Amino acid sequence: MIRRALWQGLLAGTVGGVVMTLGEKAEQAVTGRPESHVPARVLQRLTGLPEHPGTQPLSLNWAMHYGQAALLGVLRSVMAQAGLRGPVASAQFTVVRLTNDQILENATGVGAPPPTWPRGELVVDVLHKAVYAFVTGAVADALAARTGPGPGQRHAALRPGRHSDVGPLPRRDAYGR
């Protein structure tokens, strides 16, 4: 499962990152919101690269932006492989994506906690991260579905609903062997 989740997640996360970026560019064209240099600044802080005032190198911005997108896609793919699929799983993953950004931005001192942001910026950020999460989820779910239901889905099929008398799947039928 892990090997499959790795390549599928890198692919799903990259697709999600591309679609999020296209949405950001369209939104910026309409709203006039400037390009963010936060990804490059975070990468500079994480790696010890020299920092530059003002506009940051596009290559650093994209490396962090797409690197995060691809790597987090692996987690969404693991979710899909385990049977956590669909819009609810993608909504859960939206929170993970936002949390990942905030940990990195706040720990490096590049960003501030979201409650301190202007509401408009917060809404835009959540919207773009949700687009990423749902596109990444759709791709990860579609790729995972090619191998059938995940262990969680197979367990749920034993008896729909939550029941204390339904034990786990037999070990041979789960990925955790």
C-alpha positions as CSV (number, residue, x, y, z in Angstrom):
1,M,0.0,0.0,0.0
2,I,2.7,2.5,0.9
3,R,4.6,2.2,-2.3
4,R,1.4,2.7,-4.3
5,A,0.3,5.6,-2.0
6,L,3.7,7.3,-2.6
7,W,3.6,7.6,-6.4
8,Q,-0.2,8.2,-6.5
9,G,0.0,10.8,-3.8
10,L,2.9,12.7,-5.4
11,L,0.8,12.7,-8.6
12,A,-2.4,13.7,-6.9
13,G,-0.7,16.4,-4.9
14,T,1.0,17.9,-7.9
15,V,-2.3,18.0,-9.9
16,G,-4.0,19.6,-6.9
17,G,-1.1,22.2,-6.7
18,V,-1.4,23.0,-10.4
19,V,-5.2,23.5,-10.1
20,M,-4.8,25.6,-7.0
21,T,-2.2,27.8,-8.7
22,L,-4.4,28.3,-11.7
23,G,-7.3,29.3,-9.4
24,E,-4.9,31.7,-7.5
25,K,-3.8,33.3,-10.8
26,A,-7.4,33.8,-11.9
27,E,-8.4,35.2,-8.5
28,Q,-5.4,37.6,-8.5
29,A,-6.3,38.8,-12.0
30,V,-9.8,39.7,-10.8
31,T,-9.0,41.1,-7.3
32,G,-5.6,42.6,-8.0
33,R,-4.1,40.7,-5.0
34,P,-0.3,40.6,-5.3
35,E,1.8,37.5,-5.6
36,S,2.7,35.9,-2.2
37,H,6.3,35.4,-1.4
38,V,5.6,33.5,1.8
39,P,6.5,30.0,0.3
40,A,10.0,31.2,-0.7
41,R,10.6,32.9,2.6
42,V,9.6,29.8,4.5
43,L,11.9,27.7,2.3
44,Q,14.8,30.1,2.9
45,R,14.3,29.9,6.7
46,L,13.9,26.1,6.7
47,T,17.0,25.5,4.6
48,G,19.2,28.3,5.8
49,L,19.3,29.9,2.3
50,P,20.1,33.6,2.3
51,E,17.1,35.8,2.6
52,H,16.3,38.7,0.3
53,P,14.1,41.7,0.9
54,G,11.2,42.3,-1.4
55,T,10.4,40.0,-4.3
56,Q,11.6,36.5,-3.9
57,P,13.0,34.2,-6.5
58,L,10.2,32.5,-8.4
59,S,12.1,29.2,-8.4
60,L,12.1,29.1,-4.5
61,N,8.4,30.1,-4.4
62,W,7.5,27.2,-6.8
63,A,9.8,24.7,-5.1
64,M,8.1,25.2,-1.8
65,H,4.6,25.6,-3.2
66,Y,4.7,22.5,-5.4
67,G,6.9,20.6,-3.0
68,Q,4.4,21.0,-0.2
69,A,1.5,20.1,-2.6
70,A,3.2,16.9,-3.8
71,L,4.4,15.7,-0.4
72,L,1.0,16.4,1.3
73,G,-0.6,14.5,-1.6
74,V,1.0,11.4,-0.2
75,L,-0.9,11.7,3.0
76,R,-4.2,12.1,1.1
77,S,-3.3,9.1,-1.0
78,V,-2.7,7.1,2.2
79,M,-6.1,8.2,3.3
80,A,-7.7,7.0,0.1
81,Q,-5.8,3.7,0.2
82,A,-7.1,3.1,3.7
83,G,-10.7,3.7,2.6
84,L,-11.1,7.4,3.6
85,R,-12.4,8.7,0.4
86,G,-14.9,11.3,-0.9
87,P,-15.8,14.8,0.0
88,V,-15.7,14.2,3.8
89,A,-12.1,12.9,3.6
90,S,-11.2,15.9,1.3
91,A,-12.7,18.3,3.9
92,Q,-10.6,16.7,6.6
93,F,-7.6,17.0,4.3
94,T,-8.3,20.7,3.8
95,V,-7.7,21.2,7.5
96,V,-4.5,19.2,7.3
97,R,-3.3,21.4,4.4
98,L,-4.1,24.6,6.2
99,T,-2.5,23.3,9.4
100,N,0.7,22.3,7.6
101,D,1.0,25.9,6.1
102,Q,0.5,27.5,9.5
103,I,2.9,25.3,11.3
104,L,5.7,26.1,8.8
105,E,4.9,29.8,8.4
106,N,4.5,30.5,12.2
107,A,7.4,28.3,13.3
108,T,9.8,30.1,10.9
109,G,8.4,33.5,11.9
110,V,7.4,34.2,8.3
111,G,3.7,34.2,9.0
112,A,1.2,35.2,11.7
113,P,-1.7,33.2,13.1
114,P,-4.8,33.3,10.9
115,P,-7.0,35.0,13.5
116,T,-4.8,38.1,13.1
117,W,-5.3,38.2,9.3
118,P,-7.8,40.5,7.5
119,R,-10.9,38.4,7.0
120,G,-10.8,38.7,3.2
121,E,-7.3,37.3,3.1
122,L,-8.3,34.4,5.4
123,V,-11.3,33.6,3.2
124,V,-9.2,33.6,0.0
125,D,-6.5,31.4,1.6
126,V,-9.0,28.8,2.9
127,L,-10.8,28.8,-0.5
128,H,-7.5,28.1,-2.4
129,K,-6.4,25.4,0.1
130,A,-9.9,23.8,-0.2
131,V,-9.5,23.7,-4.0
132,Y,-6.2,22.0,-3.6
133,A,-7.5,19.5,-1.1
134,F,-10.6,18.5,-3.1
135,V,-8.7,18.2,-6.4
136,T,-6.0,16.2,-4.7
137,G,-8.6,14.1,-3.1
138,A,-10.5,13.4,-6.3
139,V,-7.3,12.3,-8.0
140,A,-6.1,10.2,-5.0
141,D,-9.6,8.6,-4.7
142,A,-9.8,7.7,-8.3
143,L,-6.3,6.1,-8.3
144,A,-7.0,4.2,-5.1
145,A,-10.3,3.0,-6.4
146,R,-8.5,1.1,-9.2
147,T,-7.5,-1.5,-6.6
148,G,-10.9,-1.7,-4.9
149,P,-12.2,-0.7,-1.6
150,G,-9.7,0.1,1.2
151,P,-9.7,-1.8,4.5
152,G,-11.9,0.8,6.2
153,Q,-14.5,0.5,3.4
154,R,-14.3,-3.3,3.6
155,H,-14.8,-3.2,7.4
156,A,-17.8,-0.8,7.0
157,A,-19.4,-3.2,4.5
158,L,-19.4,-6.0,7.0
159,R,-22.4,-4.3,8.8
160,P,-23.3,-0.7,7.9
161,G,-23.3,1.7,10.8
162,R,-21.2,1.6,14.0
163,H,-21.7,-1.5,16.1
164,S,-19.7,-2.7,19.1
165,D,-20.2,-6.3,18.1
166,V,-18.4,-6.0,14.7
167,G,-14.7,-6.8,15.2
168,P,-11.9,-5.8,13.0
169,L,-11.2,-7.3,9.6
170,P,-9.1,-10.5,9.7
171,R,-5.5,-9.5,9.5
172,R,-5.1,-11.2,6.1
173,D,-7.7,-8.9,4.7
174,A,-6.1,-5.7,5.9
175,Y,-3.0,-3.8,4.8
176,G,-1.3,-4.0,8.2
177,R,0.1,-7.5,7.6
